[in-house]
Amino acid sequence: MAFESLTDRLAGVFKKLRGHGKLTESDIKAAMREVRMALLEADVNYKVAKDFCAKVSERAMGQEVMESLTPAQQVVKIVNEELIALMGGDQAARLELRSKGQNILMLCGLQGNGKTTHAAKLAKYFIKQGRRPMLVACDIYRPAAIQQLQVVGAQAGAPVFTLEGAKPPVIAQKALAYAKDHGHDILILDTAGRLQIDEVLMQELVDIKQAVPVDETLLVVDAMAGQDAVNVAKTFHEKVGVDGIILTKTDGDTRGGAALSVLAVTGKPIKFQGVGEKLDDLEVFHPDRMASRILGMGDVLSLIERAQDAADEKAAEETARRMMENKFDMNDMLAQFAQIKKMGGAAAMLSMMPGMSGIDPSQIDEKGLLRIEAIIQSMTKEEREKPSIINPKRKRRIAAGSGTKVEDVNRLLKQFEMMQKMMKQLKKSPKGFARRLSGLMGKGGFRG
């Protein structure tokens, strides 16, 4: 989970502060020492960590905290505000795109950081907005780079422009002319990466920018590289000129040093973050939401956006209607699990919920959902619509067909029966439903 280690360390610091009544100067200094160590262990740049703690200390020792009735909460509020400022402010840094004419985005970075995949992710992101992007194969060196771009481009639904035997600046020029003729308003240039920074690569990027009017130069960096990612970003910006960062693999970055350091070191904001391997797993980077997640406050807005992206509105309305009419069956249950998978799974959802940061994702039984899916899919159409007809003989057949045990089938049927009872309770008395749900969750009725 992103920022997991930093979140845990900061939670420990704030817990100690809450143990005090009124905070003294020494309490704040001790807390800031621990915060600085937590940031350094998260691979945050030393100067960035030092400056951050100095700003928080200065504000925390002011009158607003010392005389506050809830000083620990005030310190958390200050840390949250300074984290947001560190990563770029309240507003997400967005691409400056024209509504008319062609916009050219150039992706650059080291080899293996995910430029080609994220070029396709960007294309899909723009297609959802009603734009007509085109991918341009400017990596003529890496074996099968063009074929890879064509494969992910087809998956994203975006055409790929190639020109065999030409140099990247010429390819970019020809692609721009083609885009004007065929109505493509966004060109995404996938350039060559290198295993290390070299002058040939840098000069080629400069040549491309001289050949075509690049609107946004986006550097793709691996979040898990930590300080190396920040150093790479600084060098690319100095030599080529970078307008923004796409931070990849943020879902696997438990430390978060790159996300917290890159703006302060390069002066350039993170504009997008890769949050998974699928082409849909690209999100606009929101500093305020990320700060909230780091402090264990959840990220409800991103959770809602994922739900909206994954949801089939008509199917959701139909499910809600069936619930209220007490017609909810196993097919509806299967559809709900499909929505959870589209949103990244139960662990991803919990990580965005306030107060859930302390839950270990490894304790979430994602395989339990797969077992339930297998059991439901092993049922006949009649059994799914009317589970009450499932007798011992049917249970044995369903268990054998799904590779599970009869006990697993019994558990699912019992949970389904409890859900149906709760639906009836909801229809009769919403307040009674809430109490019953609270009690059921407290007993662990839905674990696994």
PyMOL commands that set and color helices and strands:
alter all, ss='L'
color gray80, all
select helices_A, chain A and resi 4-18+25-41+46-60+63-66+71-87+115-128+145-156+168-182+199-211+223-225+227-239+257-266+287-294+300-310+313-324+330-342+346-351+361-363+366-377+381-385+387-389+392-402+406-428+430-442
alter helices_A, ss='H'
color red, helices_A
select strands_A, chain A and resi 103-108+133-138+160-161+186-191+216-222+244-248+270-274+282-284
alter strands_A, ss='S'
color yellow, strands_A
deselect
rebuild
show_as cartoon
